[in-house]
Amino acid sequence: MKRSAVAMILQIRQGELHILMIKRAEREGDPWSGHMAFPGGRMDKADANGYAVAVRETEEEVGLTLGPQDRCLGRLSDLNARPRKGVLGMAVTPFVFHLEREVSFTPNYEVAEVVWVPLEFLLHTDNREQMTWNYKGLAIPMPCYHYEGQVIWGLSLMMLDELMDLVEGRNPRRPRWRRR
């Protein structure tokens, strides 16, 4: 199974905790084209571990160099992504970072937009909505958030749910969808 990693970056902005997300650029052949995500990508042979992948990919995708001053709070559970039919899948490891410095971004061709999402918005269960995912002719109801015209769902939402469980404890008003 291939491996990949993402960086879930937290920062207090205007007195409120936010998480950094990216809107992926629209690209043909990219199974996550246009989706809201976290900076990250596939492990290369030169990467020592998942942490190194998250750091390298964050610098490549948004121009942010994560260094020793940016505390890594830990990692969340691996998720199995199956981007295409016939593909075995890819283990995605989220690493959570906390920034205490001003940062700017220079997104590369893979990133259409960088968005700071307030954690309070995600923790407020009234903001949780439902969308329909059309997959192989099936209309599947999926939990999501709509934030500033963007839809946060799927793998990114699963990662956020685990993070929010750590922040506030398991909330039964935050319904889940788990890929089998």
C-alpha positions as CSV (number, residue, x, y, z in Angstrom):
1,M,0.0,0.0,0.0
2,K,1.3,3.5,-0.9
3,R,1.7,6.0,1.9
4,S,1.0,9.7,2.1
5,A,0.7,12.4,4.8
6,V,-1.0,15.7,5.4
7,A,-0.4,18.7,7.7
8,M,-3.3,19.9,9.8
9,I,-2.1,23.4,10.8
10,L,-3.7,25.2,13.7
11,Q,-3.2,28.9,14.5
12,I,-4.9,31.5,16.7
13,R,-6.1,34.2,14.4
14,Q,-7.9,37.3,15.7
15,G,-8.3,35.5,19.1
16,E,-9.8,32.4,17.6
17,L,-8.3,29.0,16.8
18,H,-8.3,28.3,13.0
19,I,-7.2,25.3,10.8
20,L,-5.5,25.7,7.5
21,M,-7.2,24.1,4.5
22,I,-6.5,24.3,0.8
23,K,-8.8,24.1,-2.2
24,R,-7.2,21.8,-4.6
25,A,-6.8,23.1,-8.2
26,E,-9.1,21.6,-10.9
27,R,-6.9,19.1,-12.7
28,E,-7.9,16.3,-15.0
29,G,-7.0,12.9,-13.7
30,D,-6.9,14.1,-10.0
31,P,-9.5,12.2,-8.0
32,W,-9.6,15.0,-5.5
33,S,-9.7,17.8,-8.0
34,G,-11.3,20.9,-6.6
35,H,-11.8,19.4,-3.1
36,M,-11.1,21.0,0.2
37,A,-8.1,19.3,1.7
38,F,-4.9,19.7,3.8
39,P,-1.5,20.3,2.4
40,G,0.1,16.9,1.8
41,G,0.8,14.2,-0.7
42,R,2.5,10.9,-1.5
43,M,5.7,9.6,0.2
44,D,8.8,9.7,-2.0
45,K,11.7,7.3,-1.6
46,A,13.8,10.2,-0.2
47,D,11.2,10.8,2.7
48,A,12.3,9.3,6.0
49,N,8.8,9.0,7.3
50,G,5.3,10.4,7.2
51,Y,6.3,13.5,9.2
52,A,8.9,14.3,6.5
53,V,6.2,13.9,3.8
54,A,3.8,16.4,5.6
55,V,6.6,19.0,6.0
56,R,7.9,18.6,2.4
57,E,4.5,18.7,0.8
58,T,3.4,21.7,2.8
59,E,6.4,23.6,1.6
60,E,5.8,22.5,-2.0
61,E,2.1,23.2,-2.1
62,V,1.7,26.4,-0.1
63,G,5.3,27.7,0.4
64,L,5.2,27.3,4.2
65,T,8.4,25.8,5.7
66,L,7.4,24.0,8.9
67,G,10.4,24.2,11.3
68,P,11.3,23.5,14.9
69,Q,9.4,26.6,16.1
70,D,6.2,25.1,14.7
71,R,5.2,22.5,17.3
72,C,4.0,19.1,15.9
73,L,1.2,18.2,18.4
74,G,1.1,14.6,17.2
75,R,-0.5,12.5,14.5
76,L,-4.0,11.2,14.0
77,S,-5.2,7.8,12.8
78,D,-4.2,6.6,9.4
79,L,-7.1,6.7,6.8
80,N,-7.3,4.5,3.8
81,A,-8.0,6.5,0.6
82,R,-9.1,4.6,-2.5
83,P,-8.9,7.3,-5.2
84,R,-9.7,5.1,-8.3
85,K,-11.3,1.8,-9.2
86,G,-8.7,-1.0,-9.1
87,V,-6.3,0.8,-6.9
88,L,-5.4,-0.9,-3.7
89,G,-5.5,2.4,-1.8
90,M,-3.2,4.7,0.1
91,A,-2.7,5.2,3.8
92,V,-3.0,8.9,4.7
93,T,-1.4,10.0,8.0
94,P,-2.5,13.4,9.3
95,F,0.0,15.3,11.4
96,V,-1.2,18.2,13.6
97,F,0.9,21.4,13.9
98,H,0.5,24.6,15.9
99,L,1.9,27.8,14.4
100,E,2.7,30.8,16.7
101,R,4.1,33.1,14.0
102,E,2.8,35.2,11.1
103,V,2.9,33.3,7.8
104,S,2.3,34.0,4.2
105,F,1.6,31.6,1.4
106,T,2.8,31.0,-2.2
107,P,0.5,28.3,-3.5
108,N,1.8,26.1,-6.3
109,Y,-0.2,24.8,-9.3
110,E,-1.9,22.1,-7.2
111,V,-3.6,24.7,-5.0
112,A,-6.4,27.0,-6.1
113,E,-6.9,28.7,-2.7
114,V,-5.7,28.7,0.9
115,V,-8.4,29.1,3.5
116,W,-8.3,29.5,7.3
117,V,-11.4,27.8,8.8
118,P,-12.4,28.7,12.4
119,L,-12.5,25.6,14.6
120,E,-15.4,27.0,16.4
121,F,-17.4,26.9,13.1
122,L,-16.6,23.2,12.8
123,L,-17.4,22.4,16.4
124,H,-20.8,24.1,16.2
125,T,-23.0,21.1,15.2
126,D,-25.7,23.4,13.7
127,N,-23.2,24.1,10.9
128,R,-23.0,20.4,10.0
129,E,-25.0,19.7,6.9
130,Q,-25.6,16.9,4.4
131,M,-24.7,16.7,0.7
132,T,-25.3,14.0,-1.9
133,W,-22.3,12.2,-3.4
134,N,-23.1,10.7,-6.7
135,Y,-21.0,7.5,-7.0
136,K,-21.4,4.9,-9.7
137,G,-25.0,5.8,-10.2
138,L,-25.9,5.9,-6.5
139,A,-26.9,9.0,-4.6
140,I,-25.2,8.7,-1.2
141,P,-26.0,11.2,1.6
142,M,-22.8,12.4,3.2
143,P,-22.1,14.8,6.1
144,C,-20.3,18.0,5.2
145,Y,-19.7,21.6,6.1
146,H,-20.3,24.5,3.7
147,Y,-17.8,27.3,4.5
148,E,-17.3,30.4,2.4
149,G,-18.7,28.7,-0.7
150,Q,-16.6,25.6,-0.2
151,V,-17.7,22.0,0.8
152,I,-15.6,20.2,3.4
153,W,-16.4,16.5,3.3
154,G,-14.9,13.0,2.8
155,L,-11.4,12.2,4.0
156,S,-10.8,15.8,5.2
157,L,-14.0,15.7,7.2
158,M,-13.0,12.4,8.8
159,M,-9.6,13.9,9.8
160,L,-11.4,17.0,11.2
161,D,-13.9,14.8,13.2
162,E,-11.0,12.9,14.9
163,L,-9.4,16.3,15.7
164,M,-12.6,17.7,17.1
165,D,-13.2,14.6,19.2
166,L,-9.8,15.3,20.8
167,V,-10.7,18.9,21.3
168,E,-14.2,18.5,22.8
169,G,-14.8,14.8,23.2
170,R,-17.1,12.6,21.1
171,N,-20.2,14.6,20.2
172,P,-23.3,12.5,19.2
173,R,-24.7,15.5,17.3
174,R,-21.8,15.2,14.9
175,P,-22.9,12.3,12.7
176,R,-20.2,10.2,11.0
177,W,-19.7,8.4,7.8
178,R,-16.9,5.8,7.9
179,R,-15.5,4.2,4.7
180,R,-15.4,0.4,5.0
